[in-house]
Amino acid sequence: MTRQGDISLLYLDCQTEFDFRKRRAPSLHPVYCGVVNLNPDQCYQALLARDARFDGRFFVAVKTTRIYCRPICRVKTPMRKNCQFLSHAAAAEAAGFRPCKRCRPELAPGNSPMEVSSQLARSTAYQIGQDFLAEHSLAELAKKLGVTDRQMRRVFHDEFGVSPVEFWQTQRLLLA
């Protein structure tokens, strides 16, 4: 059994100095906690490589410019010490960063103006894979996709490294 004096001594021993400095209240909503499961070094390596597999998995906020981007953005890569990695675009906005005007990180992956050309190339490849060119011309395919023939050929060559006709011929040879 303890006496009253022993309890007060134990209580005094447990007390620590109080810190009366004002603390900043947490401003982030609990859903957008900004915690990334990836290592910041891994995030920076993905940023350097502009690895499309990480698009939408994290966002990089640049402290010096107060702008946040997607890891696939084609802008000059910021220095590591100026980067902050966040898991959600909303967390970046809550932290006071504004979205990049080039990669448009506030849009869902796949809806950015940066990805229009790759979507066009994939749509062209899909139509060629469905044997559209067996009965129609490249001009008709371009018209169906809503672009000019020249633009479709240029984008397709940039994405796949071959012309649409060469791609179609290879597809035919593989299925023969």
Backbone hydrogen bonds, N-H to C=O, Kabsch-Sander energy under -0.5 kcal/mol:
donor,donor_aa,acceptor,acceptor_aa,energy
7,I,3,R,-1.5
8,S,4,Q,-1.8
9,L,5,G,-1.7
10,L,6,D,-2.3
11,Y,7,I,-2.4
12,L,8,S,-2.2
13,D,9,L,-2.1
14,C,10,L,-1.5
15,Q,11,Y,-0.9
20,F,18,F,-0.7
32,Y,29,H,-0.9
33,C,30,P,-0.6
33,C,31,V,-0.8
43,C,39,N,-2.3
44,Y,40,P,-2.2
45,Q,41,D,-2.0
46,A,42,Q,-2.2
47,L,43,C,-2.1
48,L,44,Y,-2.5
49,A,45,Q,-2.0
50,R,46,A,-0.9
51,D,46,A,-2.0
54,F,51,D,-1.5
55,D,52,A,-1.2
56,G,58,F,-0.6
57,R,54,F,-1.8
58,F,54,F,-1.1
59,F,86,L,-3.2
60,V,69,C,-2.1
61,A,59,F,-0.5
61,A,84,Q,-3.5
62,V,67,I,-3.2
63,K,61,A,-0.6
63,K,82,N,-3.1
66,R,62,V,-1.8
67,I,62,V,-0.9
68,Y,98,R,-2.4
69,C,60,V,-2.9
73,C,70,R,-1.6
82,N,79,M,-1.3
83,C,80,R,-1.4
84,Q,61,A,-2.0
86,L,59,F,-2.9
92,A,88,H,-1.3
93,E,89,A,-2.2
94,A,90,A,-2.4
95,A,91,A,-1.4
96,G,93,E,-1.4
97,F,92,A,-2.4
98,R,66,R,-2.5
100,C,68,Y,-1.6
104,R,100,C,-1.0
107,L,104,R,-1.6
111,N,108,A,-2.2
115,E,112,S,-1.4
116,V,113,P,-1.0
119,Q,115,E,-2.0
120,L,116,V,-2.3
121,A,117,S,-2.3
122,R,118,S,-2.2
123,S,119,Q,-2.3
124,T,120,L,-2.4
125,A,121,A,-2.5
126,Y,122,R,-2.3
127,Q,123,S,-2.4
128,I,124,T,-2.5
129,G,125,A,-2.5
130,Q,126,Y,-1.5
131,D,128,I,-1.8
132,F,127,Q,-2.0
134,A,131,D,-0.8
135,E,132,F,-1.0
136,H,132,F,-1.3
141,L,137,S,-1.8
142,A,138,L,-2.7
143,K,139,A,-2.2
144,K,140,E,-2.2
145,L,141,L,-1.9
146,G,142,A,-0.8
147,V,142,A,-2.4
152,M,148,T,-2.2
153,R,149,D,-2.2
154,R,150,R,-2.5
155,V,151,Q,-2.7
156,F,152,M,-2.3
157,H,153,R,-2.4
158,D,154,R,-2.2
159,E,155,V,-1.9
160,F,156,F,-2.8
161,G,157,H,-1.9
167,F,163,S,-2.2
168,W,164,P,-2.4
169,Q,165,V,-2.6
170,T,166,E,-2.2
171,Q,167,F,-2.2
172,R,168,W,-2.4
173,L,169,Q,-2.3
174,L,170,T,-2.3
175,L,171,Q,-1.6
176,A,172,R,-0.7
